Amino acid sequence: MRKFIVVFACVLVLFSCDSKPSLQKYFVEKTESSKFIAVDLSPNIIKTDKVNLSETEKAALESFDKMNVIAFKSDSTDVTGYETEIKEVKAILKEETYQQLMKFGSGNDGAAIYFVGNDDEHIEEFVVLAGKKENGFAVVRVLGNDMNPNHIMNMLNLLQKSNLDLEQLKPLQQLMK
């Protein structure tokens, strides 16, 4: 009987491993690559101690857990690198988990916003994919609890009127050079 339980547990573990690509797996794999810049940002990037927050801004800030950014900088010597990587990200975002909220631009030049959640009032994750073939692309994951599109707009307003902890953004300066 004990052998049966051990074999059953092993089979269960093997079949429960999800081999399907995911955005989280993509981030983990690419973080180690020299072609990518990865940054994890916490809510304390937004310094609100000297800012008077409205109730909606407070709710937006409380719904925000963290932000992950990964950026690929195009290189004129590796023309196919951009195409390969952007195709991989777009394939992941076509999975049924991600729902497209809006899209700007066309082809590989532009941006799109996706979300993961039960409906547009209980969003767990916003994903922004923006790119231009000549420059590269970035994927931004905004993770939180019960977010909604208004929270994202309020977060953008907060970013404009608050002080930012620029120390957390230092790795992205490499990309700009």
trRosetta pair geometry for C-beta under 8 A, 3 or more apart (Angstrom, degrees):
i j d omega theta_ij theta_ji phi_ij phi_ji
1 4 5.6 -53 -155 32 35 115
1 5 6.7 34 150 -19 67 103
2 5 5.8 -54 -153 34 34 111
2 6 6.5 33 151 -18 66 106
3 6 5.7 -55 -148 38 33 111
3 7 6.1 31 155 -16 68 108
4 7 5.9 -56 -145 40 28 109
4 8 6.1 31 155 -21 64 110
5 8 5.6 -54 -144 38 28 114
5 9 6.3 31 155 -21 63 106
6 9 5.8 -54 -148 35 28 111
6 10 6.5 28 153 -18 63 106
7 10 5.8 -55 -149 36 31 111
7 11 6.3 30 154 -17 65 107
8 11 5.8 -55 -147 38 30 110
8 12 6.2 33 153 -21 64 108
9 12 5.6 -54 -146 36 30 115
9 13 6.4 31 154 -20 64 104
10 13 5.8 -53 -148 35 31 110
10 14 6.4 29 154 -18 64 107
11 14 5.8 -56 -148 37 31 111
11 15 6.2 17 160 -7 66 111
12 15 6.3 -64 -143 45 25 101
12 16 6.0 22 160 -21 64 115
13 16 5.9 -61 -141 37 25 109
13 17 7.0 37 157 -34 60 97
14 17 6.3 -48 -162 12 30 111
18 22 7.5 47 116 -31 126 125
20 95 7.6 104 162 -115 125 139
21 25 6.0 -134 -153 71 57 131
21 26 6.7 55 -177 -56 102 97
21 88 7.5 -118 -177 -173 159 89
21 91 7.1 44 74 106 144 107
21 92 5.3 -99 121 -95 111 98
22 25 4.6 95 55 7 81 102
22 26 6.9 -140 96 -7 43 87
22 92 6.5 113 -150 -151 19 116
22 95 7.8 -39 -109 12 63 166
23 26 5.4 -50 -148 34 35 117
23 27 6.5 39 153 -21 65 102
23 89 7.7 57 -114 -142 86 76
23 92 5.3 137 -67 146 71 138
23 93 7.4 61 -73 -71 115 73
23 98 7.9 94 -33 -64 130 130
23 127 6.6 -98 -128 -109 166 143
23 139 7.2 -153 -155 163 110 143
23 141 6.6 141 140 -83 133 132
24 27 5.8 -51 -151 32 32 112
24 28 6.5 29 152 -17 64 106
25 28 5.7 -56 -148 38 33 111
25 29 6.2 31 156 -18 67 108
26 29 6.0 -58 -146 39 27 109
26 30 6.0 8 164 -5 65 117
26 70 7.8 -165 124 60 92 161
26 88 6.8 155 -123 136 124 112
26 89 6.6 120 -178 -98 161 73
26 92 6.0 -75 -34 -52 142 165
26 139 7.8 11 110 65 129 165
27 30 6.3 -69 -140 46 22 99
27 31 6.2 41 160 -45 62 102
27 38 6.8 116 -167 -130 85 129
27 68 5.8 13 -141 153 153 141
27 70 5.4 -161 -123 -35 80 142
27 139 7.7 -126 -82 91 93 127
27 141 7.3 -59 -66 -1 146 139
28 31 6.0 -42 -150 7 25 118
29 32 7.3 -75 176 29 33 100
29 33 7.7 28 137 -24 66 110
30 33 5.1 -47 -157 20 57 121
30 35 7.9 -73 -161 75 94 90
30 36 4.5 78 160 -20 100 168
30 38 7.1 140 105 -63 86 122
30 70 5.8 81 96 -171 127 144
30 72 7.8 -63 -172 -74 138 101
30 85 7.9 88 -112 -139 138 117
31 36 6.7 -93 -101 100 23 130
31 38 4.3 -37 -121 3 81 163
31 70 7.0 -93 -80 -109 68 119
33 36 4.7 67 76 14 102 104
35 72 6.0 17 141 -141 95 84
35 73 7.1 -147 -174 47 65 74
35 75 7.5 -93 -131 -13 101 125
35 78 7.8 -75 -118 81 133 159
35 81 6.5 -124 -157 -178 153 140
35 85 8.0 -148 122 -64 132 151
36 70 5.6 -6 -173 -172 121 97
36 71 6.6 146 -157 73 67 43
36 72 5.6 -35 -98 -88 77 69
37 69 8.0 -12 109 117 85 96
37 70 7.2 162 82 -154 48 48
37 71 4.8 -12 56 57 96 99
37 73 7.2 49 -7 -24 108 106
37 171 5.5 165 -174 150 104 98
37 172 6.2 130 134 -103 139 49
37 174 5.7 172 -102 73 137 114
37 175 4.9 -112 19 -56 154 110
38 68 7.4 -14 -166 -173 93 88
38 69 6.9 162 -153 89 47 58
38 70 4.7 -9 -103 -104 83 82
38 71 7.8 -176 -76 19 41 65
38 171 7.3 -33 74 136 38 150
39 68 7.5 162 87 -157 50 45
39 69 4.6 -4 58 58 94 105
39 70 7.9 -179 23 -75 60 42
39 168 7.0 108 -177 161 116 76
39 169 6.9 42 -162 -123 159 43
39 171 4.8 177 -81 65 103 124
39 172 5.7 -43 -27 -46 150 96
40 66 6.4 -2 -176 175 92 123
40 67 7.4 155 -161 84 47 51
40 68 5.4 -16 -107 -105 73 72
40 69 7.8 -169 -78 23 29 70
41 45 4.8 -8 -172 -36 107 148
41 66 6.6 156 82 -168 53 71
41 67 4.2 -13 61 63 106 101
41 68 7.6 -166 22 -75 73 27
41 69 6.9 38 -9 -6 110 108
41 168 5.3 97 -119 154 82 134
41 169 7.7 22 -95 -73 119 71
42 45 6.2 145 68 -24 55 87
42 66 5.6 -34 -108 -113 53 89
42 67 8.0 -145 -61 26 14 76
42 168 7.3 -132 27 -118 76 149
43 46 6.5 -51 179 33 60 100
43 61 6.5 104 -162 -172 120 81
43 64 5.2 132 -100 104 106 104
43 65 7.1 -81 -42 -160 110 14
43 66 7.1 -87 -32 -83 73 50
44 47 7.5 39 -180 -80 64 63
44 165 6.3 26 127 -9 78 150
45 67 7.7 -57 17 34 146 122
45 164 5.9 0 164 -156 82 81
45 165 4.8 -119 -135 42 49 100
45 168 5.0 -91 -103 52 105 153
45 169 7.7 94 -146 -42 123 93
46 61 6.8 -125 83 -122 143 111
46 155 7.8 -114 -65 -155 155 79
46 158 5.5 24 -156 140 143 116
46 159 6.5 -87 -104 -89 109 60
46 162 5.0 59 -169 92 83 152
46 164 6.7 -29 -100 -107 46 65
46 165 7.8 -75 -24 2 17 91
47 50 7.3 20 134 21 98 91
47 51 7.9 121 112 -2 61 112
47 162 5.6 169 67 166 58 104
47 163 4.0 -31 64 75 124 94
47 164 6.8 -162 9 -87 95 13
47 165 6.1 120 -43 -47 104 82
48 51 4.7 -79 -152 51 66 111
48 53 5.9 17 -174 -52 132 122
48 61 6.9 -20 -32 -113 158 161
48 158 7.0 -32 -88 -161 113 112
48 162 5.3 -46 -85 -122 64 136
50 162 8.0 139 62 -140 80 71
50 163 7.0 47 42 -4 116 116
51 158 7.6 123 124 -145 160 78
51 161 6.0 117 -131 124 133 100
51 162 5.0 -71 -26 -98 154 85
53 57 4.3 -135 -162 92 92 121
53 58 4.9 115 130 -59 129 82
53 61 7.1 -49 -145 1 152 140
53 158 7.7 16 -116 -110 103 110
54 57 4.7 95 51 7 76 103
54 58 7.0 -136 94 -5 40 87
55 58 5.6 -53 -148 35 32 114
55 59 6.4 34 153 -20 65 105
56 59 5.6 -50 -147 36 33 113
56 60 6.4 36 152 -21 64 104
56 150 7.1 -74 -168 149 119 117
56 154 5.5 -144 136 -104 96 147
57 60 5.6 -50 -147 35 33 113
57 61 6.3 31 154 -17 65 107
57 154 5.2 -161 -101 -180 58 115
57 157 7.0 -98 -103 88 109 115
57 158 5.7 137 -154 -74 109 110
58 61 5.8 -57 -147 39 29 109
58 62 6.2 27 155 -17 65 110
59 62 5.8 -57 -144 39 29 110
59 63 6.4 27 156 -21 63 109
59 151 6.9 -105 116 -103 87 98
59 154 7.7 39 71 88 83 166
60 63 6.0 -61 -150 34 28 109
60 64 6.7 29 153 -25 62 109
60 147 7.8 62 -140 -133 64 87
60 150 7.4 -118 -85 120 111 73
60 151 4.0 163 -123 -148 83 73
60 152 7.7 -160 -148 -35 117 19
60 154 3.7 -164 -42 89 161 126
60 155 5.2 -150 159 -53 124 77
60 158 6.9 -170 95 -20 129 135
61 64 5.8 -57 -153 28 33 115
61 155 7.3 142 -78 -100 59 82
61 158 6.6 138 -71 -108 104 169
63 144 4.5 63 147 166 72 133
63 145 5.7 -132 -150 67 67 63
63 146 5.7 -107 -129 78 113 72
63 147 4.6 139 147 -85 130 73
63 151 5.2 -52 65 -143 143 153
64 67 7.6 -14 -171 -46 108 94
64 142 6.8 -52 -131 -176 93 100
64 143 8.0 96 -160 82 54 47
64 144 4.7 -55 -106 -93 31 128
64 147 7.2 71 -74 -91 61 121
64 151 7.4 178 -52 164 90 119
64 155 6.3 112 -67 -102 142 132
65 143 4.8 -55 63 107 112 89
65 144 4.8 175 -1 -100 84 51
65 145 6.7 83 -44 -16 112 84
66 143 5.3 0 59 55 75 108
67 140 6.5 -9 -173 -172 104 92
67 141 6.7 163 -156 84 53 56
67 142 5.1 -13 -107 -105 90 65
67 143 7.2 -174 -84 19 37 74
68 140 7.4 162 84 -156 51 44
68 141 4.4 3 53 52 97 108
68 143 7.3 40 -2 -12 97 112
69 138 6.3 -8 -168 -172 94 112
69 139 7.3 163 -151 83 47 51
69 140 5.1 -7 -104 -106 82 76
69 141 7.7 -157 -70 25 40 67
69 172 7.0 -5 108 -81 143 121
70 138 7.0 166 86 -152 42 63
70 139 5.2 -3 58 55 90 96
71 136 6.3 75 172 125 85 129
71 137 7.1 -164 -147 101 62 40
71 138 4.1 -19 -101 -100 88 90
71 139 7.7 -171 -78 21 46 59
71 172 6.9 84 9 -126 146 86
71 175 5.1 9 104 -110 144 154
72 81 7.5 -160 177 140 125 103
72 82 6.8 155 124 -112 126 67
72 85 5.2 138 -100 119 172 160
72 86 7.9 -136 59 -58 145 77
72 136 4.7 -159 100 -167 64 108
72 137 5.4 12 50 52 100 75
72 138 7.5 -170 21 -77 62 45
73 135 7.3 -63 -143 168 65 56
73 136 4.3 -88 -121 -48 27 157
73 175 5.4 -169 -67 -141 119 80
74 78 7.8 -156 -165 78 57 85
74 81 7.4 159 -131 80 60 106
74 82 4.9 4 -106 -70 100 129
74 133 6.5 85 -93 164 158 43
74 134 6.1 -168 70 161 152 19
74 135 5.8 109 21 106 114 11
74 136 4.3 -157 -18 -65 74 72
75 78 4.5 41 73 33 110 97
75 81 6.6 25 39 44 98 144
76 79 7.3 10 -164 -69 37 81
78 81 3.9 29 142 -11 114 126
78 82 7.7 132 114 -17 85 76
79 82 7.0 -54 -175 25 38 104
79 83 7.5 25 142 -5 66 111
80 83 5.4 -60 -155 43 50 114
80 84 5.8 51 151 -25 80 107
81 84 5.9 -58 -146 36 27 110
81 85 6.2 16 162 -11 65 112
82 85 6.2 -65 -146 42 25 103
82 86 6.0 16 164 -13 66 114
82 108 7.6 86 145 176 112 144
82 131 7.8 153 -165 -179 106 132
82 133 5.8 114 133 -145 154 66
82 136 6.5 -132 -110 -116 108 54
82 137 7.2 122 -151 -6 90 103
83 86 6.3 -60 -138 40 23 104
83 87 6.2 25 161 -21 61 111
83 108 7.7 -63 -104 -101 66 155
84 87 6.0 -62 -154 34 23 111
84 88 6.6 22 153 -20 61 108
85 88 5.7 -54 -152 32 33 113
85 89 6.6 29 154 -15 66 104
85 137 7.3 -176 109 45 112 120
86 89 5.8 -53 -148 38 35 110
86 90 6.2 33 154 -17 67 108
86 108 5.9 61 137 -138 164 108
86 131 6.0 -145 -109 85 125 172
86 137 5.6 110 -94 -4 101 156
87 90 5.8 -58 -145 41 29 109
87 91 6.2 34 155 -24 65 106
88 91 5.8 -53 -149 31 29 113
88 92 6.7 29 152 -18 62 104
89 92 5.8 -56 -155 34 34 111
89 93 6.3 25 152 -13 67 110
89 129 6.1 152 141 -125 130 133
89 137 7.4 -149 35 114 158 144
89 139 5.9 -148 -143 -72 139 136
90 93 5.6 -58 -144 43 34 109
90 94 6.5 41 153 -29 65 102
90 129 7.5 141 -81 159 70 167
91 94 5.8 -51 -152 26 32 114
92 95 6.1 -29 -176 -8 43 113
92 98 7.7 74 131 -7 67 144
93 98 4.8 -83 -157 92 61 163
93 100 7.8 74 159 -76 109 90
93 112 7.6 113 154 98 156 132
93 114 5.6 -151 -155 -44 110 163
93 127 6.7 -153 -112 106 112 146
93 129 6.6 -75 -55 -25 161 146
94 98 7.4 -17 -30 63 7 116
95 98 5.8 80 66 15 78 95
97 116 5.5 1 159 -120 91 110
98 114 4.3 5 -174 176 108 137
98 115 7.3 137 -152 63 64 24
98 116 6.0 -50 -96 -72 57 86
98 127 6.6 -39 -132 34 122 138
99 114 6.3 146 71 -160 36 78
99 115 5.7 -30 62 63 90 76
99 116 7.4 145 14 -89 82 38
100 103 6.4 -1 179 -47 127 102
100 112 6.1 -45 -140 -179 107 116
100 113 7.3 108 -161 81 62 50
100 114 5.4 -47 -99 -99 50 79
101 113 4.5 -48 59 102 113 99
101 114 6.3 174 0 -108 87 20
101 115 5.5 62 -48 -8 118 105
101 120 7.8 118 -113 -119 105 112
101 126 7.9 -21 -4 -137 148 93
101 149 6.9 160 -158 -94 141 117
102 112 7.1 -168 98 -148 46 57
102 113 5.2 19 50 42 79 107
103 110 6.8 47 176 140 81 132
103 111 7.3 180 -153 96 50 50
103 112 4.4 -8 -109 -107 81 90
103 113 7.6 -150 -72 22 44 65
104 110 5.0 -169 99 -168 64 99
104 111 4.8 11 52 54 106 86
104 112 7.3 -164 24 -73 64 47
105 109 5.2 -124 178 114 133 67
105 110 1.9 -163 71 -96 124 106
105 111 6.2 90 15 12 120 58
106 109 6.7 11 66 66 56 84
106 110 5.9 110 5 -35 24 141
107 110 7.1 122 59 3 53 113
108 131 6.2 -57 171 102 76 115
108 132 7.6 114 125 -135 82 26
108 133 5.2 68 106 -61 128 97
109 131 7.0 -108 -111 104 36 67
109 132 4.8 43 -126 -119 86 71
109 133 6.3 -61 -66 -6 91 86
110 130 7.3 -104 129 -137 34 64
110 131 7.5 0 53 58 40 63
111 128 6.4 -4 -171 -174 111 91
111 129 6.6 166 -151 89 59 51
111 130 3.8 -9 -102 -101 102 87
111 131 7.6 139 -85 12 62 52
112 128 7.5 169 84 -151 43 50
112 129 5.2 -3 54 57 88 98
112 130 7.9 -179 21 -74 51 55
113 126 6.6 -17 -168 -171 97 99
113 127 7.1 154 -157 81 48 52
113 128 5.3 -16 -103 -101 76 75
114 126 7.3 149 82 -163 50 50
114 127 4.3 -13 62 60 100 103
114 128 7.9 -172 24 -74 70 31
114 129 7.4 30 -1 -3 109 103
115 120 7.2 88 80 -116 155 70
115 123 4.8 -51 -172 -138 126 125
115 125 6.6 159 -156 89 56 57
115 126 5.3 -24 -100 -104 84 62
115 127 7.2 -175 -80 17 33 76
116 123 6.9 108 71 -160 45 75
116 124 5.3 -53 98 62 95 97
116 125 4.2 16 40 52 110 103
116 127 7.6 58 -17 -15 96 108
117 120 7.2 119 82 -94 127 25
117 122 5.1 174 -179 99 118 63
117 123 3.7 -106 -31 -111 152 46
117 124 5.1 160 -86 3 83 75
117 125 7.3 180 -46 32 86 61
117 147 7.7 -134 -70 59 149 80
118 122 4.9 0 44 77 103 122
119 122 5.8 58 49 31 76 92
120 123 6.7 5 -150 -53 39 109
120 148 6.2 74 149 -143 68 86
120 149 6.3 -9 -180 -17 108 105
121 146 7.5 -8 145 -164 65 78
121 148 5.0 -4 -129 -96 46 123
122 146 5.2 -38 -130 -120 67 67
122 148 7.7 4 -42 -73 25 87
123 126 6.4 45 150 -58 136 81
123 144 7.4 41 100 70 82 98
123 146 7.4 79 42 -164 51 18
123 147 4.3 -63 74 75 99 86
123 148 6.0 143 9 -88 111 37
123 149 7.8 92 -11 -44 151 56
123 151 8.0 -158 54 43 118 129
124 143 7.0 -7 158 -150 69 71
124 144 7.0 -170 -159 71 36 51
124 145 7.0 8 -118 -106 67 41
124 147 7.3 157 -80 24 11 99
125 141 6.1 -23 -162 -165 108 93
125 142 6.8 148 -158 77 53 54
125 143 5.3 -14 -103 -104 84 66
125 144 7.6 154 -84 28 41 63
126 140 8.0 -8 109 110 89 90
126 141 7.4 152 80 -158 52 43
126 142 4.2 -2 55 54 100 109
126 147 6.7 -86 -29 107 106 148
126 152 5.9 96 -75 -87 170 132
127 139 6.7 -14 -168 -170 97 91
127 140 7.0 156 -155 80 46 54
127 141 5.5 -12 -103 -102 79 68
127 142 7.7 -157 -71 22 34 72
128 138 7.8 8 105 105 93 92
128 139 7.3 162 82 -155 53 43
128 140 4.3 -1 52 53 101 106
128 142 7.7 45 -7 -11 99 104
129 137 6.7 7 -174 179 79 121
129 138 7.7 -180 -145 89 42 48
129 139 5.4 -6 -102 -106 75 78
130 137 6.4 173 93 -153 43 75
130 138 5.6 -4 60 55 89 88
130 140 7.8 12 10 1 103 106
131 135 7.5 -170 -164 75 60 91
131 136 6.5 -93 -139 131 92 36
131 137 2.8 -24 -94 -99 119 99
131 138 7.0 170 -75 16 75 53
132 135 4.6 42 72 30 103 106
132 136 7.4 17 60 42 65 32
132 137 7.5 157 18 -79 40 69
136 175 7.6 -115 66 -160 149 109
142 147 7.4 128 122 -127 110 177
142 152 7.0 120 84 -108 164 100
142 155 7.7 135 -151 93 147 171
144 147 4.4 80 81 -45 127 119
144 151 7.4 -140 95 134 161 150
147 151 4.6 -120 -155 64 81 150
147 152 7.0 72 171 -46 120 82
148 151 5.3 110 52 -2 60 101
148 152 7.9 -122 102 -2 39 85
149 152 5.7 -50 -157 30 42 112
149 153 6.7 39 150 -15 69 102
150 153 5.6 -54 -151 38 39 111
150 154 6.2 38 151 -18 69 106
151 154 5.6 -56 -147 40 32 111
151 155 6.2 37 152 -24 66 104
152 155 5.5 -50 -148 32 32 114
152 156 6.7 36 152 -20 63 101
153 156 5.7 -50 -153 31 34 113
153 157 6.7 35 149 -17 63 103
154 157 5.5 -51 -151 36 37 114
154 158 6.4 41 149 -22 66 103
155 158 5.4 -51 -148 35 34 115
155 159 6.5 41 151 -24 65 100
156 159 5.6 -48 -151 29 33 115
156 160 6.8 31 151 -18 62 103
157 160 5.8 -57 -156 34 34 111
157 161 6.5 1 160 4 69 111
158 161 6.4 -74 -141 49 29 90
158 162 5.3 5 173 -5 72 123
159 162 6.7 -59 -117 43 18 96
159 164 6.9 31 -153 -77 75 114
164 169 7.2 24 146 -16 126 133
165 168 5.1 59 103 0 101 109
165 169 7.9 149 101 -7 60 90
166 169 5.3 -61 -158 40 54 111
166 170 7.3 87 146 -55 72 74
167 170 6.1 -17 -166 -24 40 113
169 172 5.2 -49 -175 35 75 117
169 173 7.1 92 132 -37 80 87
170 173 5.6 -39 -162 7 45 117
171 174 6.2 -35 -176 12 49 113
172 175 5.3 -42 -166 26 57 117
172 176 6.8 56 142 -21 73 101
173 176 5.6 -55 -154 34 42 113
173 177 6.8 46 151 -28 68 101
174 177 6.0 -56 -157 24 34 112
